[in-house]
Amino acid sequence: MPVRKASGPTEHWRALEWGTGAIRRSDTAHDVTATPQLSYWPFRDEEVIFVPKVRPTTLIEPSIAPTNTSDLCAGKENNMQSVLITGASKGIGRATAAELARRGHRVIATARDPRTLDDLDVDQRLPLDVTDQSSIDATIEHAGEIDVLISNAGVIFTAAVEASPIAEIERLFAQNTVGAIRVTQAVLPQMRKRHKGRLLFVSSAQGRTVLPGKAAYSASKWALEAFGEALAIELAGFGIDVTLAEPGPVSSGALDDIRSYNLPDDPYASLLARGPIPSEFMISPEQVATALADLVERPTVPLRVPVGPAAERSLAARDAAPYDQPFVRP
């Protein structure tokens, strides 16, 4: 089924929902069914933009829509996945491992100390340090086939930028950002070979906003979001999709034991003294786990998914605010 070129400025050929940007332009006809992971968007006369289908796409003209939609209609009974989860010793990672196992998926739970996983009823419990390449290589080899990677391992500390130890910033990026990319690089060859896979990054609402005292953590998640979006573009032709889950404040896990750093006679004390997060703004690890498990099972996934009411509100406010001045979260 050839794709028609845009015939002119009045061409009504568009997607109701579409992705994040063009990955290439072409003045030649393409076959929609040959690359069903892409949406087609007329740019101007005799030019077509190809956009990664990072959101479910409905085409106005059914005549140009892909005809093979069996993958979108598959039931859960045909959707049991092999899922590797990093950072499964506590919090979101642990709850997600339990939820996916309960749903019948093959779960490979990983943690630096695999003894913390002993009471998880999962298929495999493996040691994994996302900052150690040899650890990653050994774990991926033992894990076998991986359909879905849930990249969850992460750390956090609080400090004003001036008070943030450089070594701590480097440690945080090594785990939250570079560690996620290390594991991604390790699983991609097998996913590309099968022309099938899903990368699910546990980002944060702070991956698109920032709070005083959390600059390093936010920066590591902003960087993860950039990698994730680039991967969505790069992998669109390989049958591998990418999604970034963006939870708001979670009641346990990364927030259990936060390191803090302050200057002597801290001039930022009043700015950073926000107090504890009100419980009504919190979501539980189990709530996040349900959202992540749903993303594992969905036939298609959006690029970004706010998780929880607080994340939805703050990200909606961020999107509505001007970008020429700092955004202060409500």
Secondary structure by P-SEA (a helix, b strand, c coil): cccccccccccccccccccccccccccbbbbccccccbbbbbccccbbbbbccccccccccccccccccccccccccccccbbbbccccccaaaaaaaaaaaaccccccccccccccccccccbbbbbccccaaaaaaaaaaaccccccccccccccccccccccaaaaaaaaacccaaaaaaaaaaaaaaaaaccbbbbbbcccccccccccaaaaaaaaaaaaaaaaaaaaaaccccbbbbbbbbcccccccccbbbbbbccccccccccccccccccccccaaaaaaaaaaaaacccccccccccaaaaaaaaaaaaccccbbbbcc
